Each structure stands twice: as structure tokens, then as C-alpha cells.
Amino acid sequence: MSLLQEFKAFAARGNVIDMAVGIIIGAAFGKIVSSFVGDVIMPPIGLLLGGVDFSDLSITLKAAEGSAPAVVIAYGKFIQTIVDFLIISFAIFMGLKAINTLKRNEAEAPAEPPAPTLDQSLLTEIRDLLKSQQPK
């Protein structure tokens, strides 16, 4: 089998295509989540914290000289990324918790008891026959 045929067989498998679709949708969803966190969630949190914008926090190691940019440790961006991660993680946790609650409620719904097996049916008949043959 040639390399091209092997690649074609690999790429045509359903799980590879499903994974590609998932990655594309995930990338698009990532933009939505980033916008939600940056534009909706973080402004009120920044207001509660006194208007602090974490992304502006940094330590300058070497000032800019001529056309060379400054050497900076931007620890504020790191803090902002951690806060974003915690908010996203909490939102996903709450969503999964809601889904699990719905699934649990569906699972707790009373289901019909399973029909007795053939062995159980035969044993029940034998028991009933033995009871009917006993003197009263």
C-alpha cells in the first residue's frame, strides 16, 4: 500500500473527521469565551478590585534604548490569564454540574422492572405447583 493510500485511509476514518470538526468548533468557541471573559466578566471584577487592570502590571528589566524595545517581565498578563482560566473553569464546571443533574434526574426516573428470565419463570411455576399440591 502506498503512502498516499495509507494517508487517504487514515484521513477518511470517521474519528479523524470528527476530531477535526471538534477542533474547528473549539477554536471558534474559544474566541467566544475569550470575548465573554474579557468584555463581560473582567470589567465588573476590575471595578470591584478598584479598577485594577492586571495586564498592565510588569517589571522593566532594561529600559528601551533607541530602536530596541524594553525588556519587560509582564507578570500582569500572566495573572490575567490565570484569572481568565479560573473563570472559564468555574463556568464549565457549573455547566457540567447542571448537565449531570439533568442526567441524574433522568436516571432516577422509575423504570419498569426487567422481565423475569426464563429460569426465574420456570422456578416460579415450580414453586406455585408445589404450593398447590400441599394439603391445607
Number of C-alpha atoms within 10 A of each C-alpha: 5 7 8 9 10 11 10 11 10 13 13 11 10 10 11 12 13 10 11 13 12 12 12 11 11 12 12 11 12 12 11 12 15 15 13 14 17 13 11 12 14 18 15 12 13 13 11 10 10 9 11 13 16 17 14 12 16 14 12 12 10 11 11 12 8 7 6 8 10 13 12 13 14 15 15 16 16 15 14 18 14 12 15 19 14 12 15 16 12 12 12 12 12 12 12 12 12 12 12 12 12 12 11 11 10 10 10 9 8 7 7 6 6 6 8 10 9 9 9 11 12 12 12 13 12 12 11 11 11 10 11 10 8 7 5 5
